[in-house]
Amino acid sequence: MMAEPKTTITDVAVETFLASVEPPAKREEARVIDALFRRVTGAQPKMWGPSIIGYGEYRTTYESGRDVHWMRAGFSPRKAKHSLYFMGGYCDPATGSGRDDKLTRLGKYSTGKSCLYVNKLADIDLAVLEDIIAADWQTMNRLYPEG
């Protein structure tokens, strides 16, 4: 029997969550990031678990046989850093290497497996972040067409 994923869509309104983000500076930045994701993706966000704002969703089955239902893109405004989740670069090596090129122009950040960590928006170029979001979103739509 497969384990259920720990992080799933909840009924919490995104605005309710955003209003609770502390400190206030991180809350305002989270609203800027949310507006950017909404504009680029055209998707209405949903809360995934207690603290991740996700845009779009997809389903796939890994080679291991594990079924996955996950967001196409998203972010979480953590106290220390904003965690931005980009599945396209994780799922597609060409998108990942294209992102590496964009990251040289982004500014101050760190990365994880499918995450980009940013301390504060003043550290990065938002136009480059918008390019990263757009490229990643296009990849997810190509790899996992909706419908």
Backbone torsions as a table, in degrees:
resi	resn	phi	psi	omega
1	MET	NA	134.6	-179.7
2	MET	-81.3	142.6	176.4
3	ALA	-75.3	143.3	175.8
4	GLU	-72.8	144.8	178.0
5	PRO	-63.7	146.7	-179.4
6	LYS	-73.4	-32.5	-175.4
7	THR	-106.6	112.6	-179.7
8	THR	-131.5	168.7	179.6
9	ILE	-64.9	137.5	178.1
10	THR	-115.8	174.7	179.0
11	ASP	-91.1	-0.1	-178.5
12	VAL	-67.6	134.2	177.7
13	ALA	-72.2	138.1	179.8
14	VAL	-56.7	-43.5	-179.2
15	GLU	-62.2	-37.1	177.5
16	THR	-61.5	-45.5	178.0
17	PHE	-63.8	-48.2	-178.5
18	LEU	-57.6	-38.0	-179.6
19	ALA	-65.2	-20.1	-177.1
20	SER	-94.5	-7.2	-176.5
21	VAL	-66.3	132.2	177.1
22	GLU	-123.6	149.3	-5.4
23	PRO	-73.7	171.8	-177.8
24	PRO	-54.4	-35.6	179.2
25	ALA	-63.4	-40.4	178.4
26	LYS	-67.0	-35.5	178.1
27	ARG	-62.8	-45.6	-179.6
28	GLU	-65.4	-40.6	176.9
29	GLU	-63.6	-39.4	178.5
30	ALA	-60.8	-37.9	178.1
31	ARG	-66.7	-36.8	177.1
32	VAL	-65.1	-46.1	179.9
33	ILE	-63.1	-43.8	178.3
34	ASP	-58.0	-46.7	-179.5
35	ALA	-61.8	-38.6	178.8
36	LEU	-64.4	-49.0	178.3
37	PHE	-60.5	-43.7	-179.9
38	ARG	-61.1	-44.0	-177.8
39	ARG	-65.1	-46.1	-175.8
40	VAL	-72.0	-42.2	-174.0
41	THR	-88.9	-26.3	-174.4
42	GLY	73.0	6.6	-176.4
43	ALA	-95.9	144.7	171.7
44	GLN	-83.6	125.2	-175.8
45	PRO	-73.9	157.2	174.2
46	LYS	-131.5	153.5	174.7
47	MET	-80.1	132.4	173.2
48	TRP	-112.3	111.6	-175.5
49	GLY	66.1	-163.1	-174.4
50	PRO	-77.7	-17.1	-169.6
51	SER	-144.6	10.5	179.8
52	ILE	-111.7	129.1	175.8
53	ILE	-98.6	118.2	-176.0
54	GLY	-113.3	147.8	-179.6
55	TYR	-120.8	122.4	-177.0
56	GLY	67.7	174.5	177.9
57	GLU	-155.3	162.4	178.0
58	TYR	-151.7	161.4	176.5
59	ARG	-126.7	141.9	175.8
60	THR	-154.8	167.7	174.8
61	THR	-122.4	122.2	178.4
62	TYR	-70.7	163.2	177.9
63	GLU	-56.8	-27.5	-180.0
64	SER	-71.2	-11.4	-178.0
65	GLY	97.3	-5.2	-178.9
66	ARG	-75.1	126.4	175.7
67	ASP	-83.1	137.3	-177.2
68	VAL	-126.4	133.0	171.2
69	HIS	-123.4	114.9	-171.6
70	TRP	-147.7	166.8	177.9
71	MET	-75.3	152.7	176.2
72	ARG	-75.4	-35.4	178.5
73	ALA	-158.4	163.2	178.2
74	GLY	175.6	-175.2	177.8
75	PHE	-158.1	163.4	175.7
76	SER	-136.9	120.9	178.7
77	PRO	-81.2	87.1	179.9
78	ARG	-78.9	160.8	-177.9
79	LYS	-57.1	-47.1	-176.8
80	ALA	-79.6	-46.2	-174.6
81	LYS	-144.2	156.5	169.1
82	HIS	-82.0	130.9	174.6
83	SER	-102.2	117.7	178.6
84	LEU	-106.9	129.7	-174.5
85	TYR	-105.7	120.3	-179.2
86	PHE	-123.5	102.2	-175.9
87	MET	-79.3	-27.0	-177.5
88	GLY	-59.2	-45.2	179.1
89	GLY	-69.8	-26.0	177.9
90	TYR	-75.4	-38.8	-176.0
91	CYS	-85.6	-18.6	-173.2
92	ASP	-136.3	111.3	-177.3
93	PRO	-56.6	-37.1	-179.4
94	ALA	-64.4	-41.0	177.0
95	THR	-65.5	-39.6	178.1
96	GLY	-60.7	-43.8	179.7
97	SER	-72.0	-32.5	174.8
98	GLY	-64.3	-36.9	177.6
99	ARG	-65.9	-39.3	178.8
100	ASP	-55.0	-40.3	178.7
101	ASP	-63.2	-43.7	179.4
102	LYS	-66.0	-36.4	-177.9
103	LEU	-61.1	-26.6	178.4
104	THR	-64.1	-21.0	-179.3
105	ARG	-106.2	-3.0	-173.0
106	LEU	-71.1	-43.3	-174.1
107	GLY	122.9	-142.1	-174.1
108	LYS	-92.6	120.0	-177.1
109	TYR	-158.2	173.5	166.7
110	SER	-139.4	166.1	-177.1
111	THR	-130.5	158.4	171.4
112	GLY	-126.2	-163.5	-175.1
113	LYS	-57.9	-53.2	177.4
114	SER	-128.1	21.1	-175.1
115	CYS	-120.1	151.2	172.8
116	LEU	-121.9	126.6	-178.5
117	TYR	-108.6	129.6	-179.5
118	VAL	-129.4	127.4	179.0
119	ASN	-66.8	-54.9	-179.8
120	LYS	-148.9	152.9	-174.5
121	LEU	-64.1	-26.2	178.2
122	ALA	-62.9	-19.5	-178.6
123	ASP	-79.9	-12.5	-172.4
124	ILE	-129.7	165.8	175.9
125	ASP	-93.7	111.6	-176.2
126	LEU	-65.2	-28.0	177.5
127	ALA	-66.8	-37.6	177.2
128	VAL	-68.9	-41.4	177.1
129	LEU	-59.5	-41.5	178.1
130	GLU	-60.2	-41.3	177.1
131	ASP	-62.1	-40.5	179.7
132	ILE	-64.4	-46.3	179.4
133	ILE	-59.7	-46.9	-176.9
134	ALA	-63.1	-46.1	-179.4
135	ALA	-63.3	-42.2	-179.2
136	ASP	-65.3	-43.4	-179.5
137	TRP	-62.6	-43.4	178.6
138	GLN	-60.9	-41.0	178.7
139	THR	-62.6	-45.5	-179.7
140	MET	-63.1	-38.7	178.7
141	ASN	-67.4	-31.9	177.2
142	ARG	-73.7	-44.9	-177.1
143	LEU	-73.5	-34.9	-176.3
144	TYR	-131.5	73.8	-179.5
145	PRO	-59.9	141.9	178.4
146	GLU	-77.9	154.3	175.3
147	GLY	98.3	NA	NA
